[in-house]
Amino acid sequence: MRIIAGEFRSRTLQAPAGLAIRPTSDRLRETLFNVLAPRIRGAVFLDLYAGSGAVGMEALSRGAASVDFVERSPAALAVLRANLARLGITAGFRVHTGSVGAWLRRVGKSGSGVKPGARPAFDLVFLDPPYDAAGEYGSALGLLGSAEGGLLAPGALVIAEHRRKERLEERYGGLRRLRLLEQGHAALSLYAVSTMTTGE
């Protein structure tokens, strides 16, 4: 894997060993960030099921203000931290260990672990659960789309990577799908709060 563009362009990254963790391919990451290009600079970015951290590090390379990584696998966390060190990234990120669902519930209620005394407000959220954990999509997207969660900034965009043949719901609480991008066996579903129009 490599960083595609920005400050760390062409720098290589490690990938976790084995098949349980499936890094987003360089090609799909390029497609993703072509879509996000107008929004990425200065964005507060949330990388859920972060794995190697490649997506969040691509965001930092392209000018995101900060990235929060959430991952529970010890093997993936070791690789994620090694990749941050390899790129010399020492600020502008937080690594949270544990399950995504538990973290979203905790932070949505209190803001704990993100901004002391304040709820987080993420501009961009990327989630890529293991393909064999299909139930994670509904859980995470439901929490992000919950009005009580308070996790998303105005105009936020939530992107889910999934199998092309696996169809996600059009709505999860306050989130509505705006766009579906398909590439090979993978797909990206783009969601925003339902008050937004497709032109935004």
N, C-alpha and C positions, 0 to 999 in steps of 0.2 A: 504494500500500500504506500501511497505517497500523498503529500499535500499538493493540491492541484494549482492553487493560485494564492497570491498575496505575499505577506512578509516571509512565510516559510515555504514558498513555492518549490516544488520538486524534492523537498526533504522526505526521506522515507520513514515509515512507521512500522512498528512490530504489530503482528496480529496474534491473538491468543491461539494456542494450539488446540487441535481437536475440532469437532463439528458442532459442539453444543453452542458455541458463540459464532455467529456468522456476520463478519464485518460487511458494512455497506460497500459495494464495489466502487472503484474509482469512477467508472462510467456513470453509475447512478448518482454518486455524490456530485459529479459535475452537472448533471441534469438538475439536481436539487438546488445547487447554488446558483445556477443560471436563473432559476425562478426567483430565488431569494435576493439576488444581487441588489435590487433597489432598496431593500430593507435592512441589509446586514450591518452596514457601518453604524456603530454606536448602539446596536441592539443588545438587549439583555436576553441571553440565549439559554435554553434549558435542553440538555441532552439526556433523555431518559433511556434506560437500558443501554448505557453508554458503551459497554464493551471496551474496545481498544481506545475509545475517545476520539476516533478519527473525524467524526462529524463536528463535534465541538471544537476540535483543534483547527479544523478548516474554517470554522466561523471566526475563531480568534485571529487566524492568519489573514482573514479578509476584513478585519476591523471591528468585530463585535466588541462591545464595551466590556462584557463579562460572560462567562459560561459557568453554569452549574451542571456538573456531571452526577448522575445517579446510577449506581451499579451495585449489585450484591455479590457477584461471583468473586471470590478471592483471587482466582487466576486472572480474570479480566482486570481487576483493580490493580494488580501488580504490573500488568502490561500498560494500562492507562497511565499510571504514575511514571513508568519507565519512558513512555512516549513524551510526556510533558518534560521530563528531564532531558531527553534526547534533543528536543527542540529548544531547550533553554527557557521554557516558559515558567516564570516564578511568581507571577501575579495575574490578577484578572480572572481567576477561576476558583471554584470550590468543588471538592470531591465529597460526595455524600454516599455512605455505605448503607446497604439495606434494601428492602423491597421498595419498588416504585410506589405501589399502592399505599403502604404505610407512610412513606415520606410525603406524598401528596396530601394525605389526610392531615398529617401533623402540621405541615407548613401552611396549608390552606386555612387552618384554624388559628394559628398563632404567628406565622412568619418565622418560627424558630429555625435557626440554622441558615437563614438567608440574609435578612436584614434585621438586626435586633430591634424589637419594638415596633416593627412595621411588617405588613404583609408584602410578599414579593409581587412584582408585576412583570411577567415575562412577555417580551415582544414576539419571540419566536420559540416554538417548542418542537422538538423532533423526538419521535419515539419509534423504536425498532425492537419490539419484544422478540424472543426466540420464536421461530415459526411454529414450533410444536406447543407453544403456550398461547393459543388463539384467544383464550379468555382474558388475557391481559389487555387486549385492545379495548374491549368494552369497559373494563374496569378503569383503565387510565384515562381514556377519552371521556368517560362519564364523570370522573372526578374533575377533569379539566373543564368540562362543560357545565359543571354545577355552579349555580349562582352563588352558593354559599362558599365556594372555594376561594374566590377572589384572587386567583392565581394569574390571570391574564390581563395584560395592559390593554387599553383601548386600541382597537385595530390589530390585535395580535393574530398571528397565524400559527396553526398547529398542523404538523405534517406527520403522517404515519406511513412507514414503509411496511409493506405486506406482500404476501404471495399474490401474483396476478389473478389466480383463480379463486382467491379468497376475497369475497366481497364484504366490505365493511358497511355499516349502516350509514344512511344519509345524514342522520342527526344523532347527536349524543347530548342530551340536555340542551344547553344554549348554543352548542356548536352545530354548524351546518356545513356540509361538504360543498366546496366551491368548484373543485377541479379534481380529476383523476388522470394521472400520468402513468402510462404503462411502458415498460422497457424490459424485453426478454421475459423472464419468469417473475419479475418483480413489478411492483406498482407503488406509486406514491399517492395517497389521498390527502388533499389539502382542505383544512377546515378553518372556519372563522366564526365569530359570534354571529348569531342569526340575524341581527339587525343590520349587518353589513350587506352591501350589494356586491355582485360579482365583479363590478368594475373597480372595486377598491383593492 
